[in-house]
Amino acid sequence: MTVELLNITKTYKKNRGVHNIEVTIDAGEITALVGANGAGKSTIIKLLTGQLMQDEGEIIGFSKEALRYMPDDLNFPDTLTAAEILALLANLKKVPSDKIPKLLEQVGLADKGHLRVSEYSKGMRQRLNLAQSLIGDGDLYILDEPTNGLDPFWIATLKKMLVDEKEKGTHVLFSTHLLSFAEEIADQVIMLHEGEVIAKGNIQTLLTTYHCQTLEQLWLTLTSLENVQ
Ligand SMILES: Nc1ncnc2c1ncn2[C@@H]1O[C@H](COP(=O)(O)OP(=O)(O)OP(=O)(O)O)[C@@H](O)[C@H]1O
């Protein structure tokens, strides 16, 4: 099963949002959503996760039950410990609480689960955000700027986790400003510019087609064209 955005348009009151978006997310692949600030990445993620409703178009193949989601700005209640927060969220997803020690361990917080989130650094909060997105077995995994606040070790660990998810047959879609991160692990890319898709498809095929060595080169080439197709 694939998830498809068909001719999606979302306009905010004064701003354009995204326009005529046609995107397919395949199971067992990693799709990277890339583009400059304001290009429309978060809007697409919010449409996919049901936080926004499109003005036009249709999303098919999406089921809320299948969704696991790592937002870019998750605020946790400061007075709860990380283990308590994960227990609450596991309970909501009907996942047994005995999975929590493993989740904490996966994000390197095994010995910090008893601490209140107010005592966490930014990177630790982001790892807790990652841990909550690992709860359950939903096979549509969406991550909004997952590398934010992570140090190089945790960026490398995140890469392995996403590749493992892909190998389990999960649909993985993440947004990023880091084109090298996208290039290293994604199969497909959706490149956005001013609310429109300017390139999409298999990364290697796109690089060959446009005679580029890297995604950064491709992005610079496409965004400097006078008439973007
Ligand atoms: N709540 C909102 N109200 C009005 N305009 C908005 C709102 N959210 C986004 N926009 C506009 O929609 C466009 C796309 O924004 P979006 O947040 O999707 O971009 P982005 O690619 O995620 O950017 P960034 O990399 O800066 O997070 C921008 O022009 C932005 O100003």
The ligand as a Gaussian input file, in Angstrom:
#p B3LYP/6-31G(d) Opt

LIG

0 1
 N        0.009000      29.019000      10.362000
 C        0.369000      29.687000       9.263000
 N       -0.252000      30.843000       8.930000
 C        0.082000      31.516000       7.808000
 N        1.041000      31.128000       6.951000
 C        1.708000      29.988000       7.233000
 C        1.415000      29.210000       8.412000
 N        2.240000      28.129000       8.428000
 C        3.010000      28.227000       7.327000
 N        2.692000      29.331000       6.604000
 C        3.299000      29.752000       5.327000
 O        3.283000      28.655000       4.425000
 C        4.512000      28.566000       3.709000
 C        5.152000      27.208000       3.984000
 O        5.533000      27.152000       5.350000
 P        6.056000      25.799000       6.045000
 O        6.074000      26.024000       7.519000
 O        5.279000      24.648000       5.525000
 O        7.543000      25.736000       5.447000
 P        8.788000      24.830000       5.871000
 O        9.374000      24.317000       4.586000
 O        8.401000      23.805000       6.867000
 O        9.767000      25.919000       6.487000
 P       10.900000      25.801000       7.637000
 O       12.046000      25.087000       6.999000
 O       11.222000      27.242000       7.904000
 O       10.322000      25.085000       8.810000
 C        5.354000      29.764000       4.168000
 O        5.135000      30.788000       3.215000
 C        4.765000      30.134000       5.506000
 O        4.888000      31.527000       5.744000

